[in-house]
Amino acid sequence: MRTALVTAAEARALLAGREVYGVLEITPGQAVVRLDPAVNPSGTQVAQQVLTGVAQGAGLPVRVEAPAVSCGSAGWSPACCSCCSGAPGSGSCPR
């Protein structure tokens, strides 16, 4: 697992570039976990659990943001589509 302390803009660039599964942004009084399930749904799920746990351990309220990934859309993965009907274009992955 890669960990680094970077600015929010750098973290979002890493996420957009699909170099990380998720980022934890901490501001006074709150935390935001940003995820991209199109990278790897299983890896993203683990990242969400770890990053949420870190924020909760610090006593911060946590908000999770993740874009919906539709089967067959840009960035979809067969692993994600196994959680819906499995056919490209069949709908959004609920994870």
C-alpha positions as CSV (number, residue, x, y, z in Angstrom):
1,M,0.0,0.0,0.0
2,R,1.3,3.4,-1.0
3,T,1.1,6.2,1.6
4,A,2.2,9.8,1.1
5,L,1.5,13.2,2.5
6,V,0.6,15.5,-0.3
7,T,-1.7,18.5,-1.0
8,A,-5.3,17.9,-1.7
9,A,-4.7,18.9,-5.3
10,E,-1.9,16.4,-5.7
11,A,-4.0,13.7,-4.1
12,R,-6.8,14.3,-6.5
13,A,-4.4,14.2,-9.4
14,L,-3.1,10.9,-8.2
15,L,-6.7,9.6,-8.0
16,A,-7.6,11.0,-11.4
17,G,-4.5,9.4,-12.8
18,R,-5.5,6.1,-11.2
19,E,-2.3,5.8,-9.4
20,V,-4.0,5.3,-6.0
21,Y,-7.3,3.6,-5.0
22,G,-8.4,6.4,-2.7
23,V,-7.3,9.5,-0.8
24,L,-8.1,10.9,2.7
25,E,-8.5,14.6,2.9
26,I,-8.4,16.0,6.4
27,T,-9.6,19.5,7.2
28,P,-10.4,21.0,10.6
29,G,-13.3,19.1,12.1
30,Q,-13.9,16.6,9.2
31,A,-12.5,14.1,6.8
32,V,-13.4,13.2,3.2
33,V,-12.5,9.8,1.7
34,R,-12.3,10.1,-2.1
35,L,-12.4,6.9,-4.1
36,D,-12.4,5.7,-7.7
37,P,-13.9,2.2,-8.0
38,A,-13.0,2.0,-11.7
39,V,-9.4,1.4,-10.7
40,N,-10.0,-1.9,-8.9
41,P,-13.3,-2.4,-7.1
42,S,-11.8,-4.8,-4.5
43,G,-8.7,-2.6,-3.9
44,T,-10.9,0.4,-3.6
45,Q,-13.1,-1.3,-1.0
46,V,-10.1,-2.1,1.1
47,A,-8.8,1.5,0.7
48,Q,-12.2,2.8,1.8
49,Q,-12.2,0.7,5.0
50,V,-8.6,1.7,5.9
51,L,-9.0,5.4,5.2
52,T,-12.4,5.6,7.0
53,G,-10.9,3.8,9.9
54,V,-8.0,6.3,10.1
55,A,-10.4,9.2,10.1
56,Q,-12.7,7.6,12.7
57,G,-9.7,6.8,14.8
58,A,-8.8,10.5,14.8
59,G,-12.4,11.2,16.0
60,L,-13.4,12.9,12.8
61,P,-16.8,12.7,11.0
62,V,-16.2,11.1,7.6
63,R,-17.8,11.7,4.2
64,V,-17.1,9.2,1.4
65,E,-17.2,10.3,-2.2
66,A,-17.0,7.9,-5.1
67,P,-18.3,8.3,-8.6
68,A,-20.8,5.7,-9.8
69,V,-19.3,3.3,-12.4
70,S,-21.7,2.0,-15.0
71,C,-21.0,-1.4,-16.6
72,G,-19.8,-0.7,-20.1
73,S,-19.0,2.9,-19.5
74,A,-15.5,4.4,-19.7
75,G,-13.6,3.1,-16.8
76,W,-15.8,0.1,-16.1
77,S,-14.2,-3.1,-15.1
78,P,-15.5,-6.7,-15.4
79,A,-15.0,-7.1,-11.7
80,C,-17.4,-4.3,-11.0
81,C,-20.0,-5.7,-13.5
82,S,-19.9,-9.0,-11.7
83,C,-21.9,-7.3,-8.9
84,C,-24.7,-6.3,-11.3
85,S,-26.0,-8.4,-14.1
86,G,-22.6,-8.8,-15.7
87,A,-23.5,-7.4,-19.1
88,P,-21.9,-4.2,-20.3
89,G,-24.4,-1.4,-20.2
90,S,-26.6,-3.2,-17.7
91,G,-26.5,-0.6,-15.0
92,S,-24.5,0.9,-12.1
93,C,-22.4,-1.2,-9.8
94,P,-23.8,-0.7,-6.3
95,R,-20.4,-1.0,-4.6
